[in-house]
């Protein structure tokens, strides 16, 4: 990342039955989030042992994160989460430092975010 992230939003959840509606809504949220000025990249993790899945989004500022939270499609997904997901946890964190390869694991970085630069 050439711009050090200031915030992360992490969504950790148990997967139940994911239908076409879930995938359509999830894909729309992700595409729209990637278009928000201040979106810096994302990563996702799945633990086969526990069945838990995690989505982490990196943000340049709190206003960008708030655009995701206020998105109409995001509100629809929140209202229907119990159809697709079990327990969940959301973590909003302020980033103090990033060490090592700042791109490791990141997907869908905005244009110009391909430089290798460590920040701390």
ZIURUR-V722845 format. One line per field, one symbol per residue. ss: DSSP state (H for helix, E for strand, - for the rest). phi: phi as a letter, one per 40 degrees, with the letter a starting at -180 (. if undefined). psi: psi as a letter, one per 20 degrees, with the letter a starting at -180 (. if undefined). Layout:
ss=???
phi=???
psi=???
This chain:
ss=------EEEEEEEEE----HHHHHHHHHHHHHHH----EEEEEEEE-----EEEEEEEE--HHHHHHHH--HHHHHHHHHHHHHEEEEEEEEEE---E--------E-----------E-
phi=.cbccbabbbbbaccbbcccddccccccdcccccccdhcbiaabbbbcccgcbbbbbbbcaccccccccccdcccccccbdccbbccaabbbbcccabbgccbdgcbfccdgbcccacba
psi=phppqhqqppopqppcooahgghgggggggghghippipirrqqqpohgijqqpppqpqhrhhgghhghipghghgghijhihhqcqrppppqpphqpqboiipiqqlqrqjkiqoppq.
